[in-house]
Amino acid sequence: MLRHEVTVLRRQVTRPKPDWADRAALAALARLLPAALGAHRLVTPGTLQAWHRRLITRKWTYPNQPGRPRTSQEIRALVLRLAQENPA
């Protein structure tokens, strides 16, 4: 894990901005560390949880579409045909 952290740090002299592959590798390697060492790494357990929350939020959001969904042409044609055949 330390080697991967060093490669991420070497790529960027300023604040490190790991991409999704780096995050996945760091998250997988962090599970192998003892809990006592987890607090002293580049990626803290809180950071790992924040990454996971953002990933879940992005994956499980639904588009905010107001109103009723559109009906298909087949259903509209059926309703119109039934209305013409059975006047009230």
Contacts in CASP RR format, 6 or more apart in sequence:
PFRMAT RR
TARGET T0000
AUTHOR 0000-0000-0000
METHOD contacts of the structure
MODEL  1
MLRHEVTVLRRQVTRPKPDWADRAALAALARLLPAALGAHRLVTPGTLQA
WHRRLITRKWTYPNQPGRPRTSQEIRALVLRLAQENPA
1 26 0 8 1.000
1 29 0 8 1.000
1 30 0 8 1.000
1 32 0 8 1.000
1 33 0 8 1.000
1 41 0 8 1.000
4 22 0 8 1.000
4 25 0 8 1.000
4 26 0 8 1.000
4 29 0 8 1.000
5 26 0 8 1.000
5 41 0 8 1.000
5 42 0 8 1.000
5 43 0 8 1.000
8 16 0 8 1.000
8 18 0 8 1.000
8 22 0 8 1.000
8 26 0 8 1.000
8 42 0 8 1.000
9 16 0 8 1.000
9 42 0 8 1.000
16 42 0 8 1.000
18 26 0 8 1.000
23 51 0 8 1.000
26 42 0 8 1.000
26 43 0 8 1.000
26 48 0 8 1.000
27 43 0 8 1.000
27 48 0 8 1.000
27 51 0 8 1.000
27 52 0 8 1.000
30 38 0 8 1.000
30 41 0 8 1.000
30 43 0 8 1.000
30 45 0 8 1.000
30 48 0 8 1.000
33 41 0 8 1.000
38 44 0 8 1.000
38 45 0 8 1.000
39 45 0 8 1.000
END
